[in-house]
Amino acid sequence: MMQNKKIKYIFIIIFLIALLSAVFFAWNKTADSAYVAKIGSYEVSLSEYMVYFREQQLNFEKIGGLDIWETKIYGEPTFSIAKQYALDSLTYIKIMSIEAKKDNVSLTEEEIKEYTDIALQYYNDLTVNDKRYIDYDTALTAIKETALVQKYREFLLKKSIKEGEAFEEYFHDYLISHMADLDISVEYVMLPEKSISKEDALVIADEGKGDGNFSDAVKAHADVEVYTGNLNEINIPDSDKLNILYLDLLSVYPPIMNNGEIYIIKLMNAPDMESLKSDIKNSQQKEAEEFIDSKYQRLLNNTEIVKISSIWDKIELIEKDYN
């Protein structure tokens, strides 16, 4: 059951890659030498291409049944689109697997064994007609290369997305640099250091927290104006600003002494830190994926793709049969 899920997952990746990039033959195959297309200098064999085309056929039929082949999408026959998607998928795998090797990303011995077992199950599940065009060795290569490319994407994502302590440090820097753009409302007072005792300052902080009226608490101990504004406006160390951001709403931060002034600050409103972290991580994920896609697009633009029309034009849907 687990291997079935693995096989399904591997070819879901192939199908999605084709979307991002956006059989049966009537003669005897002599054709180990025959190939469907060239990707750069690499010659795509008929058997290799059919691994990818088979998945496209199955996915299209899952979406629209057999009738889908009678339809068009934006004027293009769905069969032609499926053929192109298969080539797009294969092209992506070939180009990115080369890049993986350049970056010294490879499958472990354990992974190779796992995917070898998966390939054997995949091959055993093929129909008689499937096996006319897909041999075991080609299926194994396709499955291992697809797994390698997925591993390479994860490698690139990990390089681009900060985690753990590195993320926390990045997040703190983000908060400081974007504080003026965040909705961080506070009430606060500035008192000359010698105008109030530390004890009275602590009393103000205690009486003004929660549902307590901060302005009344201040006026009970000092004749000063209470200000309302953004935390970014207050001249206190960044470390204190960060600490205030992590307070519960309506909390009062312990009095801060800075440049001869005592600051007493009540947090009235602030973004939820966990939600903000999640948004930033999602943004990093999106940027990392866009980087990978742009990397592939640059490589693709420098790769010549040639279809061998004598074979390409004869590709047909794989007929249904039994195992």
C-alpha positions, 0 to 999 in steps of 0.5 A, spaced: 500 500 500 505 504 501 509 503 495 502 504 491 502 511 494 509 512 492 508 511 485 502 515 485 506 521 488 511 520 483 507 521 477 503 526 480 509 530 481 510 529 473 503 531 472 504 538 476 511 539 473 508 539 466 502 544 468 507 549 470 511 548 464 506 550 460 500 509 445 500 505 441 504 505 434 502 501 428 509 498 426 513 493 429 519 496 434 526 495 431 527 501 435 532 502 440 535 507 435 529 510 434 527 516 438 522 521 439 525 528 440 532 531 442 533 535 448 539 538 447 544 532 445 540 527 449 536 523 445 529 521 448 527 514 446 520 511 445 520 507 451 522 513 455 517 518 452 511 513 453 513 513 461 511 520 461 505 520 456 502 514 459 501 518 466 498 524 462 493 519 458 491 517 465 491 524 468 487 526 462 482 521 462 481 521 470 479 528 469 474 528 463 473 520 461 475 517 455 470 523 451 476 528 453 479 526 447 474 529 443 474 536 446 479 541 445 482 546 450 483 553 447 482 550 440 487 545 441 486 538 441 487 535 448 491 529 445 496 534 442 496 538 449 497 531 453 503 529 448 506 536 449 505 535 457 509 529 456 515 532 453 515 538 458 515 533 464 520 529 461 524 535 459 524 538 466 526 532 469 532 531 464 534 538 465 534 538 472 537 532 474 543 534 470 543 540 475 542 536 481 548 532 479 552 538 478 550 540 485 552 533 488 545 531 489 544 524 489 539 518 491 542 514 497 543 507 496 537 506 501 533 510 496 535 507 490 533 500 493 526 503 495 525 506 488 528 500 484 522 496 488 517 501 486 519 501 479 518 493 479 511 494 482 510 500 477 512 495 471 508 489 474 502 493 474 502 495 466 498 492 461 500 488 456 499 494 451 503 499 456 509 493 456 509 494 448 512 500 449 515 501 456 520 496 459 522 495 466 529 499 465 526 505 462 521 505 467 526 505 473 530 510 470 524 515 469 522 513 477 529 514 479 530 521 475 523 524 478 525 522 485 532 525 484 529 532 481 524 532 487 530 531 492 533 537 488 528 541 489 527 540 496 535 541 497 534 548 493 528 550 497 532 548 504 538 553 501 533 559 500 528 558 506 531 560 513 529 555 519 530 555 526 535 560 529 536 563 522 529 564 521 528 567 528 534 572 527 531 574 520 524 575 523 527 579 528 530 583 523 524 584 519 520 586 525 525 592 526 525 594 519 518 593 518 515 596 524 513 603 521 508 598 516 505 594 522 499 596 526 502 596 533 498 601 537 501 603 544 499 608 549 506 611 553 509 616 557 516 619 557 518 622 564 524 625 566 528 620 570 529 624 576 521 626 576 519 619 579 521 614 583 522 607 580 517 604 585 511 609 582 513 607 575 512 600 577 505 602 580 503 605 574 505 599 570 501 595 574 495 599 575 495 601 567 495 594 565 489 590 562 482 593 563 485 598 567 485 605 565 492 607 563 491 615 563 488 615 569 494 610 572 499 615 570 495 622 572 495 619 579 502 619 580 505 624 575 503 630 571 505 628 564 501 627 557 499 620 555 501 619 548 498 614 543 502 612 537 506 607 533 511 603 537 516 605 532 516 612 534 518 611 541 526 612 542 527 606 546 532 600 544 530 595 538 531 589 543 525 592 548 521 594 542 521 586 540 520 584 547 513 589 547 511 586 541 511 579 544 507 581 550 499 580 551 495 585 548 493 591 554 500 589 557 504 594 560 512 593 559 516 594 565 519 601 565 525 603 561 530 608 562 533 611 556 537 617 555 535 620 561 527 618 560 523 613 563 518 610 558 512 606 560 508 603 555 502 599 554 501 595 548 494 596 545 494 593 538 499 588 535 499 583 529 499 576 531 506 574 531 505 566 529 500 569 524 506 574 521 511 568 522 507 564 517 506 569 512 513 570 512 515 563 511 509 562 506 512 568 502 519 565 503 516 559 500 513 562 494 520 566 492 524 560 493 519 556 488 519 562 483 527 562 484 527 554 482 522 556 476 526 561 473 532 557 474 529 552 470 526 557 465 533 560 464 536 553 462 530 551 458 531 557 454 538 555 452 536 548 451 534 546 444 528 541 443 527 538 437 521 533 435 523 527 431 516 528 426 517 521 423 516 518 430 512 524 434 506 524 428 505 517 429 504 517 437 497 515 438 493 513 445 495 507 448 489 502 447 485 499 453 487 492 455 488 487 461 494 486 465 
